[in-house]
Amino acid sequence: MTKSIKDGPLARQAGQVGVIVLLISAIILVIGLSIASRTIKESQSTMVGEDSVRVFSTAESGIQQALGNIFQFESDQNATLPADFSFEDANLNQVSIVSKQDFEAFLPEKNVLEIKVITGQTGNINLNWSKSSCDQGAANLLIGHYFLSGGVYDVNYYLVGNCPTHSDQNLISANASVMSGYNFAYSIPVSASNNQNAFIRIIPLDRGTDLYVGATTGLISNAQYIILSLAQMADGSSAKAIEVKRSIPSAPTFMDFALASGGSLTK
């Protein structure tokens, strides 16, 4: 009787080889799919990162254009900047600018905040500052009130604070602030004798400070601009929003500091 080869050891070995080949093929396929999937995910992650950077740069361009618009407004006395407006820039960003009648932000040491007074208006400019106590490093303020008098500029200086240091002399005592989060307060009166082309300059001494500046209704304008720029990819896959607060431009502080370090101020 002749025995068929498919019933013998060779057939069993061939079957085993086939199973091993299938297993190896399956492993290679799984590894290949895993590598392909990882490559696709890395590529997608790279694309998302690039889109994010691109959208962020686009949003920044909206901020720059808004700052340019504000600069042009501040440079042109005949220009008018609405209290609240929005526009679409060349990169299709949605940009808005809100002009606020009060100011609230952190004012770093040796920086100056300038507040314009509406000519002919009277009232009080109210300052609240420092979320720290004197022991925690609160700042004192040098405040200059500049105004046109008899065709020339005159100025009243106020050195205000409750935290004596080696450099601050003849301090005018600040009041306790009734505004939540702030420790000190002081008001600058604006009358008919000092409201012509007037402005206030505020400088923190020795250290920066959180600062809020408000005023009697209609006394100041454009104390702070809040710019919001929104940008996104056309397919909506990535979006960025940038908000910037900006005060009006101001002159350098070196002359104010020369005065403050001179020793004596008249209250």
Secondary structure, DSSP 8 states (H G I E B T S, - for coil): ----GGGSHHHHHHHHHHHHHHHHHHHHHHHHHHHHHHHHHHHHHHHHHHHHHHHHHHHHHHHHHHHHHHHHHHH-TT----SEEEEE-TT--EEEEEEESSEEEEE-TT--EEEEB-TT--EEEEEEE-SS-TTTT--EEEEEEEEEETTEEEEEEEEE-S---SS--S-B--EE--STT--EEEEEEE-TTS-SS-EEEEEEESS-EEEEEEESTTSB--SEEEEEEEEE-TTSS-EEEEEEEE------SHHHHHHHTTS----
